[in-house]
Amino acid sequence: MDNIRYEQKGNLAFVTLARPESMNAFNYDMLVELGQITESIRINPDIRLVVFTGAGERAFSVGADLKERKTLTDIKVKRNLYKIGDVFTAIEHLPQPTIAMMNGFAFGGGMELALSCDFRIAADTALMGLTETGLAIIPGAGGTQRLPRLIGEAKALELILTARKLTAAEALTYGVVTKVTPADELLQETAQFADAILANGPIALQQAKFSIKHGMNVDLQTGLAIERKAYEVTIPTEDRIEALTAFAEKRKPKFKGK
């Protein structure tokens, strides 16, 4: 694919936005490719965790490709709006845990991609924000919905209505990112964080994510019922028996995702 670089290392998948000359801005072709890759990841049982990042050192993604946007009819702008929303929702709904490795600027749709991931690890040089109101539009790929769910309504209103750009340190204070690391240690820190997740049972990881994601917006009793059903999925697995055996034998378990 021309606009996305994909690599799988063991059970870890790397998805890289690969338009560094445009600071990894999203044009329509890139969105189509990203959607295709996301679908292939969703159904791949060998992938247990996904990292999304941007090519080059300057940008994770600066959002929509405004050069392309200027050439589009209103109908095609709407096409792009629905496509980016659908793709980011597909990323949010991936059964595997996801990490946005934020190596640089993350504005507009780039920030919304990061918000679609479960975790955000940022280089200390990164700058980010939902800046759309400065362009007389609003965040349209989930930003007005995911950000307040993450950091609260008042803080989200502040950041979106002012179109404020946050440093990585400020983003950490606001609760937007999970961790901030020196730029030259970003890949290492992300890999270590990923390893801490990958050391655990693959089916359990997916069921825990499912339980949390689907339980967040329902009442407590419904959430507890979702949790119970998710737990039941893990009971007949080989991995659960392996974990008990490994504990008894005082060794690390070897999970197979079965």
Secondary structure, 3 states (H helix, E strand, C coil): CCCEEEEEECCEEEEEECCHHHCCCECHHHHHHHHHHHHHHHCCCCCCEEEEEECCCCEEECCECHHHHHHCCHHHHHHHHHHHHHHHHHHHCCCCCEEEEECCEEECHHHHHHHHCCEEEEECCCEEECCHHHHCCCCCCCHHHHHHHHHCHHHHHHHHHHCCCEEHHHHHHHCCCCEEECHHHHHHHHHHHHHHHHCCCHHHHHHHHHHHHHHCCCCHHHHHHHHHHHHHHHCCCHHHHHHHHHHHCCCCCCCCCC
